[in-house]
Amino acid sequence: MRVTLQYFDGCPNWQTTDAHLRRLRGEHEIEVDYELIDSIERAEEAEFRGSPTVLIEGVDPFADEEAPVGLACRIYQTDDGLSGSPTLRQLQDAVVSAVEGA
């Protein structure tokens, strides 16, 4: 399964998401690609809704169509409140759901 981590350098939260994905690689057969979004033009082209964005087989399991496109840090709703990264559990659930849906 291919997972893409989209990010921009100005947002530190992508590193937390990256650490979670590295843990999941040990539990699931996933390959992680990294996509640096480095301009507003690239953000618009990719419909980038903030850093970090996780795409599982090209699909954003946390998609919010109301979120603006651009170079900004993304906010996720977690069981512990708002966070700059999805939790390990949220990512694991998204990977399992994608596997089951395949």
Secondary structure as UniProt FT lines:
FT   STRAND          2..7
FT   TURN            9..10
FT   HELIX           13..25
FT   TURN            26..27
FT   STRAND          31..36
FT   HELIX           40..46
FT   STRAND          53..56
FT   TURN            57..58
FT   TURN            61..62
FT   TURN            65..66
FT   STRAND          76..78
FT   TURN            79..80
FT   STRAND          81..83
FT   HELIX           88..101
//
